[in-house]
């Protein structure tokens, strides 16, 4: 397989203002955590190259502004997305309660959460996810807990929606002998 060929996947992170979307993204891509908080205006985009089930991927991860005034603009970023991560902060119950509104805007895959000083009980968040058939992760960008696992689970789920024909178009006929091909049983 040509190592320069990668499947491009667009992932979007959405949620209320100040829940840690940018921190999660920077921890995942750069392995860094910044104590100072800066509001994302519109969206910022970072990329991460990885392999999932022997398939080389290039994740284009969109970090969106969580301010209500950007809500309509954020929905325009959804176009062409292969996966979505909903984020909330367990120290802010309103950010959890707003998940339904964000969820209505986009079909989600994974929910990360900051686990430092929880105000939203794990059981409450877990039950919400289970009811909506969403994988649940407790993450901490500050301590780098489960950040990669949440993103890589989302990447794997997004990859599973890519057809075998699309993969062949990008990677060529050699799809990887050890890889289960999406859409084939």
C-alpha positions in Angstrom: 0.0 0.0 0.0 1.2 3.5 -0.8 2.1 5.1 2.5 1.3 8.6 1.1 -2.3 7.6 0.4 -4.7 8.3 3.3 -8.5 8.3 3.8 -9.6 11.9 4.7 -12.2 12.1 7.4 -13.7 15.3 8.6 -14.6 15.4 12.4 -16.4 18.2 14.1 -16.3 19.0 17.8 -19.4 20.9 19.1 -20.8 22.0 22.4 -21.4 25.0 24.7 -18.9 27.8 25.2 -16.0 26.9 27.6 -16.5 23.1 27.8 -12.9 22.3 26.7 -13.3 21.5 23.0 -10.1 23.3 22.1 -8.2 21.7 25.0 -9.3 18.2 23.9 -8.2 18.9 20.3 -4.8 20.3 21.3 -4.2 17.4 23.7 -5.0 14.9 21.0 -3.1 16.5 18.1 -0.2 18.2 20.0 -0.1 16.4 23.3 -0.3 19.8 25.1 -2.7 21.5 27.5 -2.9 25.2 27.9 -4.1 26.7 31.2 -5.1 30.0 29.5 -8.5 29.9 27.9 -9.3 31.6 24.6 -12.7 31.6 22.9 -12.8 30.0 19.5 -14.3 32.4 17.0 -16.0 30.5 14.1 -13.8 27.4 13.8 -10.2 26.3 13.8 -9.0 23.2 12.0 -6.1 20.8 13.0 -5.1 17.6 11.3 -3.9 14.3 12.7 -2.6 11.3 10.8 -3.1 7.8 12.2 -4.0 4.3 11.2 -7.3 2.5 12.2 -7.5 -1.2 11.5 -4.5 -0.9 9.2 -6.1 1.9 7.2 -4.1 5.2 7.0 -6.3 8.1 7.9 -6.0 11.9 7.9 -8.4 13.4 10.4 -9.4 17.0 9.7 -10.8 18.0 13.1 -12.9 21.2 13.2 -13.0 22.9 16.6 -16.1 25.1 16.6 -17.1 28.2 18.7 -19.6 27.4 21.3 -21.2 30.8 21.7 -24.8 31.0 20.9 -24.2 33.8 18.3 -22.1 31.4 16.3 -24.7 28.6 16.4 -26.0 29.2 12.9 -22.5 29.5 11.5 -21.4 26.3 13.2 -24.1 24.4 11.5 -22.6 25.3 8.1 -19.4 23.5 9.2 -21.3 20.2 9.5 -21.4 19.8 5.7 -19.2 16.9 4.6 -18.5 15.8 8.2 -17.9 12.1 8.7 -18.3 12.3 12.5 -19.2 14.6 15.4 -18.0 14.8 19.0 -20.4 16.4 21.4 -18.6 18.0 24.4 -19.8 19.1 27.8 -18.2 20.1 31.1 -19.2 18.2 34.2 -18.7 21.3 36.3 -21.4 23.1 34.3 -24.8 21.3 34.3 -26.2 23.7 31.7 -23.6 22.5 29.2 -24.8 19.0 29.7 -28.5 20.0 29.4 -27.7 21.8 26.2 -26.5 18.6 24.6 -29.9 17.8 23.2 -29.9 21.1 21.3 -26.5 20.4 19.9 -27.5 16.8 19.2 -30.5 18.0 17.2 -28.1 19.8 14.9 -25.9 16.8 14.2 -25.9 13.0 14.4 -23.2 12.4 17.0 -20.9 9.5 17.7 -18.9 10.1 20.9 -19.2 12.3 23.9 -16.2 13.3 25.8 -16.3 15.0 29.2 -13.9 16.7 31.5 -13.7 14.6 34.6 -12.2 17.2 36.9 -14.6 18.1 39.7 -17.8 16.5 38.3 -21.2 18.2 38.9 -23.0 16.0 36.4 -23.0 12.5 37.8 -21.4 9.8 35.7 -24.6 7.8 35.9 -26.7 10.7 34.5 -24.3 11.3 31.5 -24.0 7.5 30.9 -27.7 7.0 30.9 -28.3 9.9 28.5 -25.7 8.4 26.1 -27.1 4.9 26.5 -30.6 6.2 25.7 -29.3 7.8 22.5 -27.0 4.8 21.6 -23.9 7.0 21.9 -20.5 5.7 23.1 -19.6 7.4 26.4 -16.1 8.4 27.4 -14.9 10.2 30.5 -11.9 12.3 29.4 -9.6 14.9 30.8 -7.6 17.1 28.4 -5.6 18.5 31.3 -4.4 15.0 32.4 -4.6 13.4 29.0 -7.1 10.7 30.1 -9.0 8.9 27.4 -8.5 11.7 24.9 -6.9 9.6 22.2 -9.4 6.7 22.8 -12.4 9.0 22.3 -11.0 10.5 19.0 -9.9 7.1 17.7 -13.3 5.5 18.5 -14.9 8.3 16.6 -12.5 7.8 13.7 -13.1 4.1 13.6 -16.9 4.7 13.6 -16.5 7.3 10.8 -14.3 4.9 8.8 -17.0 2.2 9.1 -19.3 4.5 7.1 -16.9 4.8 4.2 -17.7 2.4 1.4 -15.3 -0.2 0.1 -15.5 1.5 -3.3 -14.5 4.9 -1.8 -11.6 3.2 0.0 -10.4 1.5 -3.2 -10.5 4.9 -5.0 -8.3 6.4 -2.3 -6.0 3.6 -1.4 -6.0 1.5 -4.5 -6.8 -2.2 -4.7 -4.6 -3.1 -1.8 -7.0 -2.3 1.1 -4.9 -4.1 3.6 -5.1 -7.8 4.1 -5.8 -7.6 7.8 -8.5 -5.0 7.7 -12.2 -5.8 7.9 -13.8 -3.9 5.0 -16.8 -1.7 5.8 -20.0 -2.8 4.3 -18.9 -6.4 3.7 -20.0 -9.3 5.9 
